[in-house]
Amino acid sequence: MKGPLSLVNRFPSVTAAIVNYNGRHLLETCFRTLTTQEGIRLEILFIDNASTDESVAYVRETWPQARVIANEKNLGYSGALNQAVDLMSGDYLLALNTDIHLTPRFAAELASCIERHRSEGCGYAQGKILFMSETEEKTDRFYSTGHLIPLNRLVYNRGSGQRDQGQFDREERVPGANCACLLMARDLLEDLRTELGVFDPLFPMYGGDVDFDWVANCRGWKPWYCPTALAYHIGEASSHVSKKGFNAAFFNNRFLIMVKNDRVADVLRDLPRILKRNIQDYIGICRVNPRLVWAIPLDLLKHLPAAWRSRRITRHLRQPCAIEPRKWMRILPATATASGVKRTESMLTFWKNQYPDLDSLNDTVQESPRHLWIEPTSRCNTRCRHCAHFHSQFGVDMSHGLFEKGKPLAISGYYA
């Protein structure tokens, strides 16, 4: 008996925190794929944010191995993760949305990745996350392979919407990581703890992982991407936020993150990029929902004092900053700009298939070490939804009316 126990004890100890709000319909798959994880010692925390759909009763009856924390009010994703940090007994914390499907060695692969890169400052890692339908039909399209953070501060998921053709099969450092299923080392969490917790309650839903990226990078903790850790994500199925609420929170949190973390000199240096991108987005959002014209700025003003307070509380985490913010923003993983004919053809084919009604089918294509450039031969003749979709797929800094002849746009990598 001593031999097997000794072998098991060598497995990494992982505390999985499932954060739930009215996600009863998603819990069976989430728990099933979590409880069948291989190569780890697992502790499960189920943190419920005042659900009204019998989620707590279901977990207590069906998954008795899970420790249930039933909050009387909704603390948001960040507040629930702070509870998990206080209660965890493992060496790692695995943060999970309820709409996640894990492959059997997901957590073990991430833990191994972190240990392989400890000497390089790695403290947290994310895997390859692909989209899955609400009927649990798996796809080969990326949800996220890490965060890319351009100088206009508009964070996006690397590879989102692209087909998995092996372009992100390299284990590498990324500027940031998506918190839908993120593994974090205990010493990282202890180092980032403040009176606010590890995760700032200012960002209860959207933007909390981006804020975490800012603080972690400034402290010298580096995120890694591990392609052998595979998961599937429905995306937004667990948030229960209205489109109006999503737009306002997602838009305003960009500015609140800058107020909390950014340097005044850096913001001034990048102000043209920041204003251009956000003015475009603000106009686009308000065109769809005119009621947000005043709701967005009023909501931003409401939360500015809290952002400034968070800045003061976390000041010691940024001074001195281990990595200059503009440097880690510009970290560009090699596979994000892979060159070669195959890569160029696949990007162009995908682009033309998505937008058959564009006039620009004979564009000039050029490659550089950092970008794949396309110079459209004509203006976009379609509505803004195509430009918005184009941005969501490739992270291109553009909107309707900017897609014009002679204006080069970066298809892969950072913004032009």
Steps between C-alpha positions, in 0.01 A plus 500: 500500500790730567615499135171615336441764765849634449436520124168681546659752734736606224204627298442877522232608744232708325205686649233551234263792556175486302327838512128474432202726455181329378704251298318185606464384136879514452618329816472134398756532219724730701517264800526186288805623312656646815461191719662279234823703494812284495843556654394740779370494857173691479303714742175654373348826622156583364432869561144606428414868463142499633351284222124446483500189279570221754869484405611460862255218572609317183870516586449395863295199391691393189861600572554454875879520459468871423515756779206737447517870585154653458522879501196700602578766240675504164866583557588472132770281351783694666342492847438125475860435394622699800300262718666208323846643566419520871364144514735312264725227635672409173824625349303631201164667450301408190240770427207363300193636328205264502483483119839325474572146379847375601700222340633237747853637550420870476603598854800267509637644175465858626670415830788337313528806274528735798768284662700478176517878479534588869856619448369745238247653740190305396224516761185419304399332175209444268434228249363482149131597525268418210138596451219259585131539420229506766410146391860399587603468138875559490656714228849558366478878541704675764343684789835603648867411498593788729448874520664741260527854636573767237601855574143626460418287808221306325574147618386209284529123496778376275369290212131548587283367219784347300503131419752285681752414229800458726592870501483514883664169588809651659536536876596862560470810710201725428425854624192385691264208563126442487335420833232263368719205606824634643755325723689720750777407743444562870813714542382728219165549674662568836733756342212692337271502804391841632216622721285481186588135456694357206225584250365853512123514578489809276484252211233249604461351153682638195857624518604331823746272322647796308552690824662185642735493197606859567580442866668163448724624220603804701602269783708292261258202475472378142207314344557202273293330231494120497348349183485146640246613762178496298159632608173599336298809588149608405584865567280743698255220586580533869495880530123574485571862406278694262647633177464852637679406820769313309574796272512754783714286731735377230551851361542681832726239655767588242525848652471383859791260445707788361408723794602229744818372335633717220769765509402854409800536268413176318135600459599838355746333265235260370203738526437527123471121473283478811261776394469377143404147598265594782320779316432255218365242742291753692334621180436143389348398834276808516378447144375157602357621833448880517408477870867435577607846379470633854492171693861412414668829608282525813589144600868578442486810722324298768786249521798736462539562879518126563760459224711777653472336842613169350796679342612629840456164672696306235771762452764285669441222244607731216795678661746415375345329198696186411408531131425832332128491402561603140755220467277216617215638291721455195593140574395322182511119508666360191203290391280810486697624199610178336618572148486288188273437203276255686426754773436780250266288291301377801450854631389632162274202437330543835463872442341461156269223618377720783443805278398390149329835436820703538640652184860460615580147384826583322686666782871552534644269765832563672668333793739647752653346813217645711198525271315362207385810309207529265437815297137493386437616144167660585282614789275266692157500336325321785355596833692538825424147614759368256770734630410414859518129418831550323636664815376218721675242283836667450528787747538752220481867596224601261134587471258577219648768275863429589519201270630685195750483219860568592451471876698196624341298778670242723318171461711306749688637797442846639315793357640701213 
